[in-house]
């Protein structure tokens, strides 16, 4: 009977000691701060736009050392990544700065540490949103839910699409056929533009017989030519590149004065439509 009591007392004592050990473990939290941007722009450099911290949730808990810290982006089109680590109080950064990937260790005492991505270059051809993910490894603290944090960063593409039309003439001859005019569509950037919907409204007194479309090296036209009377290729334009559309048209023999209003309607899906009205007075 005494042996059973002794065993129960020993088990109870071990249970209390183990419980106290768990309760005494230091709880760390990693948190992406409000300074982190909610959007990114392809074709630009983001400076100090991604920031997160690591600290104790209770400053009276024990200091901890050699805590692994990892941060990553889900987008593949990033380069020139540079980051810094700054510490306050008795905390310490094992690496005060780094490049490319962030995979380091820290000591957490009073205060905490702050990681800042000083530069992140985003390629111009990114067409999806991305996540910013951070994590620490703090085993045994009993609060794994605050050992990771993530933020969705929305793509905010910026494209400046310019349209220019020229037929190299200020007059026309009624009944003339095979008249060419050239439309140049360029993307000033900084982001690449996909699915640009192009259309050329045919003015009264003119019939379009055919058209061709050619683009710079890394850009493209959905169709190289057409002869259906409608100029409607879809364009993909890399930042800094352009496409040229040559339209061949016939003028009606009954025309005397022609006021041409041409609308190049460009839509980068899913961005809103951009209209570029081009007016030209052509007189006999």
C-alpha positions as CSV (number, residue, x, y, z in Angstrom):
1,X,0.0,0.0,0.0
2,X,2.9,2.4,0.9
3,X,4.5,1.5,-2.5
4,X,1.4,2.6,-4.4
5,X,1.2,5.9,-2.5
6,X,4.9,6.6,-3.2
7,X,4.4,5.9,-7.0
8,X,1.4,8.1,-7.2
9,X,3.3,10.9,-5.4
10,X,6.2,10.6,-7.7
11,X,4.0,10.7,-10.8
12,X,2.2,13.7,-9.5
13,X,5.5,15.5,-8.8
14,X,6.8,14.7,-12.3
15,X,3.5,16.0,-13.8
16,X,3.8,19.3,-11.9
17,X,7.5,19.8,-12.9
18,X,6.7,19.0,-16.5
19,X,3.7,21.4,-16.5
20,X,5.8,24.1,-15.0
21,X,8.5,23.6,-17.7
22,X,6.0,24.0,-20.4
23,X,4.5,27.1,-18.9
24,X,7.9,28.5,-18.4
25,X,8.8,28.2,-22.1
26,X,9.2,31.5,-23.9
27,X,6.5,32.4,-26.4
28,X,7.8,34.1,-29.5
29,X,5.7,35.7,-32.2
30,X,6.6,36.7,-35.8
31,X,4.5,39.5,-37.3
32,X,4.4,41.3,-40.7
33,X,4.0,45.0,-39.9
34,X,1.7,47.6,-41.3
35,X,4.7,49.1,-43.1
36,X,4.4,46.2,-45.6
37,X,2.8,47.2,-48.8
38,X,-0.5,45.6,-49.9
39,X,0.3,46.0,-53.7
40,X,3.3,45.6,-55.9
41,X,4.1,47.0,-59.4
42,X,5.8,44.8,-62.0
43,X,8.8,46.5,-63.6
44,X,9.7,48.6,-60.5
45,X,12.0,48.4,-57.5
46,X,10.3,48.3,-54.1
47,X,12.3,49.9,-51.3
48,X,11.6,49.2,-47.6
49,X,8.1,47.8,-48.5
50,X,8.3,44.4,-46.8
51,X,8.9,44.5,-43.0
52,X,8.3,42.0,-40.1
53,X,9.3,41.6,-36.5
54,X,10.2,38.8,-34.0
55,X,9.7,39.4,-30.3
56,X,8.6,37.8,-27.1
57,X,4.9,38.0,-26.3
58,X,5.7,38.5,-22.6
59,X,8.8,40.5,-21.9
60,X,9.3,38.8,-18.5
61,X,9.8,35.4,-20.0
62,X,13.3,33.9,-20.5
63,X,15.6,35.1,-23.3
64,X,16.1,32.6,-26.1
65,X,19.0,32.1,-28.6
66,X,19.6,30.7,-32.1
67,X,16.0,31.1,-33.3
68,X,15.8,30.2,-37.0
69,X,14.0,32.9,-39.2
70,X,12.9,32.4,-42.8
71,X,11.1,34.8,-45.2
72,X,10.1,34.2,-48.8
73,X,8.0,35.4,-51.7
74,X,5.8,33.2,-53.8
75,X,6.5,35.1,-57.0
76,X,9.4,33.8,-59.1
77,X,10.2,37.1,-60.9
78,X,12.1,38.8,-58.1
79,X,15.7,39.8,-58.1
80,X,18.2,42.1,-56.4
81,X,16.7,41.2,-53.0
82,X,18.5,42.9,-50.1
83,X,17.5,42.9,-46.4
84,X,18.6,44.2,-43.1
85,X,18.1,43.1,-39.5
86,X,18.0,45.6,-36.6
87,X,17.7,44.7,-32.9
88,X,16.6,46.6,-29.8
89,X,17.1,45.9,-26.1
90,X,19.1,42.7,-25.4
91,X,18.0,41.0,-28.6
92,X,20.6,40.3,-31.3
93,X,20.8,39.7,-35.1
94,X,23.3,37.0,-36.0
95,X,23.4,38.5,-39.5
96,X,22.7,42.3,-39.8
97,X,22.1,42.1,-43.5
98,X,21.9,39.7,-46.4
99,X,20.8,39.2,-50.0
100,X,18.7,36.9,-52.1
101,X,17.1,34.6,-49.5
102,X,16.4,35.4,-45.9
103,X,17.4,32.3,-43.8
104,X,19.1,33.3,-40.6
105,X,19.0,33.1,-36.8
106,X,18.4,35.6,-34.0
107,X,18.6,35.9,-30.2
108,X,15.5,37.3,-28.6
109,X,15.8,39.1,-25.2
110,X,14.2,42.4,-24.3
111,X,13.0,44.4,-27.2
112,X,13.1,42.3,-30.4
113,X,14.3,42.3,-34.0
114,X,13.0,43.9,-37.2
115,X,13.7,42.7,-40.7
116,X,13.3,45.1,-43.6
117,X,13.7,44.2,-47.3
118,X,15.5,47.4,-48.5
119,X,15.2,46.5,-52.2
120,X,13.2,44.0,-54.2
121,X,13.2,44.3,-57.9
122,X,10.0,43.0,-59.6
123,X,10.2,41.8,-63.2
124,X,7.9,43.6,-65.6
125,X,6.3,40.3,-66.8
126,X,4.6,39.3,-63.5
127,X,0.8,38.8,-64.1
128,X,-0.3,37.2,-60.8
129,X,-0.5,38.3,-57.1
130,X,2.0,37.0,-54.6
131,X,2.3,36.1,-51.0
132,X,4.9,37.3,-48.5
133,X,5.5,34.5,-46.0
134,X,7.6,34.6,-42.8
135,X,8.3,32.0,-40.1
136,X,10.3,31.2,-37.0
137,X,11.1,27.9,-35.4
138,X,10.5,28.1,-31.7
139,X,9.7,24.5,-30.6
140,X,8.1,24.0,-27.2
141,X,6.7,27.4,-26.7
142,X,3.1,26.1,-26.8
143,X,1.9,28.8,-29.3
144,X,2.8,27.6,-32.8
145,X,0.0,29.7,-34.3
146,X,2.0,32.9,-34.0
147,X,5.2,31.3,-35.3
148,X,4.2,32.1,-38.9
149,X,2.6,35.0,-40.7
150,X,1.6,35.7,-44.3
151,X,0.3,38.6,-46.4
152,X,-1.2,38.6,-49.8
153,X,0.3,41.3,-52.1
154,X,-1.9,42.4,-54.9
155,X,-0.4,43.0,-58.4
156,X,-1.0,46.7,-59.4
157,X,0.2,46.8,-63.0
158,X,1.1,50.2,-64.5
159,X,1.2,50.5,-68.3
160,X,1.3,53.6,-70.4
161,X,0.0,52.7,-73.8
162,X,0.7,55.3,-76.6
163,X,-1.0,55.2,-80.0
164,X,0.1,57.1,-83.1
165,X,-1.5,57.1,-86.6
166,X,0.0,58.4,-89.8
167,X,-0.9,58.1,-93.5
168,X,1.8,60.6,-94.6
169,X,-0.8,62.7,-96.4
170,X,-3.2,65.6,-95.7
171,X,-5.4,64.9,-98.7
172,X,-7.0,62.0,-100.6
173,X,-8.4,61.3,-104.0
174,X,-11.9,60.0,-104.3
175,X,-12.0,56.5,-105.8
176,X,-8.3,55.9,-104.9
177,X,-7.4,52.3,-103.9
178,X,-4.6,50.7,-102.0
179,X,-4.0,53.6,-99.6
180,X,-1.9,52.7,-96.5
181,X,-1.8,54.3,-93.1
182,X,0.3,53.1,-90.2
183,X,-0.8,52.8,-86.6
184,X,1.9,52.4,-83.9
185,X,1.0,51.1,-80.5
186,X,3.7,51.3,-77.8
187,X,4.0,50.4,-74.2
188,X,6.1,52.9,-72.2
189,X,5.8,50.7,-69.1
190,X,6.9,50.1,-66.5
191,X,4.8,46.8,-66.5
192,X,4.3,44.5,-69.4
193,X,0.8,44.6,-71.0
194,X,-1.1,41.5,-71.9
195,X,-4.4,41.1,-73.9
196,X,-4.6,44.6,-75.3
197,X,-7.8,44.7,-77.4
198,X,-7.2,46.9,-80.4
199,X,-10.0,48.1,-82.7
200,X,-10.1,50.7,-85.5
201,X,-13.5,52.2,-86.3
202,X,-13.9,52.6,-90.0
203,X,-15.0,56.1,-91.0
204,X,-17.7,56.8,-93.6
205,X,-16.3,57.0,-97.1
206,X,-13.5,54.4,-96.5
207,X,-13.3,50.7,-96.9
208,X,-10.6,48.6,-95.3
209,X,-9.4,45.9,-97.6
210,X,-6.6,44.4,-95.5
211,X,-4.2,44.9,-92.6
212,X,-1.0,43.5,-91.2
213,X,0.4,43.5,-87.7
214,X,4.0,43.1,-86.6
215,X,5.5,43.4,-83.1
216,X,9.0,43.9,-81.5
217,X,11.0,40.8,-80.5
218,X,9.4,40.0,-77.2
219,X,5.9,41.2,-78.0
220,X,3.2,39.7,-80.2
221,X,0.1,40.2,-82.3
222,X,-2.6,37.6,-82.0
223,X,-3.0,37.8,-85.8
224,X,-0.4,38.8,-88.4
225,X,-2.9,40.0,-90.9
226,X,-6.6,40.2,-91.8
227,X,-8.9,41.1,-94.7
228,X,-12.3,41.1,-93.2
229,X,-12.8,44.9,-93.0
230,X,-12.1,45.0,-89.2
231,X,-8.8,45.8,-87.7
232,X,-8.9,43.9,-84.4
233,X,-5.7,42.1,-83.4
234,X,-5.0,41.4,-79.7
235,X,-1.6,42.6,-78.6
236,X,0.9,41.6,-75.9
237,X,3.5,44.4,-75.4
238,X,6.6,44.1,-73.3
239,X,7.5,47.3,-71.5
240,X,9.5,49.5,-73.9
241,X,8.3,47.7,-77.0
242,X,5.7,48.4,-79.7
243,X,3.6,46.9,-82.5
244,X,2.9,48.4,-85.9
245,X,-0.3,47.9,-87.8
246,X,-0.5,48.8,-91.5
247,X,-4.0,49.3,-92.8
248,X,-4.8,49.3,-96.5
249,X,-8.0,51.2,-97.5
250,X,-10.0,52.3,-100.5
251,X,-11.8,55.6,-100.7
252,X,-15.3,55.8,-102.2
253,X,-15.4,57.6,-105.6
254,X,-18.5,59.7,-104.4
255,X,-16.6,61.2,-101.5
256,X,-16.0,65.0,-101.6
257,X,-14.9,65.8,-98.1
258,X,-14.0,63.2,-95.4
259,X,-13.8,63.8,-91.7
260,X,-12.0,60.8,-90.2
261,X,-12.4,60.1,-86.6
262,X,-10.5,56.9,-85.6
263,X,-10.8,55.3,-82.2
264,X,-8.1,53.0,-81.1
265,X,-9.7,51.2,-78.1
266,X,-7.2,49.4,-76.0
267,X,-8.0,47.3,-73.0
268,X,-5.5,45.4,-70.9
269,X,-7.7,42.7,-69.4
270,X,-8.7,43.0,-66.6
271,X,-7.8,46.7,-66.5
272,X,-10.4,49.3,-67.7
273,X,-10.6,50.4,-71.3
274,X,-8.4,53.3,-72.5
275,X,-9.7,55.2,-75.5
276,X,-7.4,57.2,-77.8
277,X,-9.5,59.4,-80.2
278,X,-7.5,60.5,-83.3
279,X,-9.0,63.1,-85.6
280,X,-7.8,63.9,-89.1
281,X,-9.3,66.2,-91.7
282,X,-8.7,64.9,-95.2
283,X,-9.9,67.1,-98.0
284,X,-10.0,66.7,-101.7
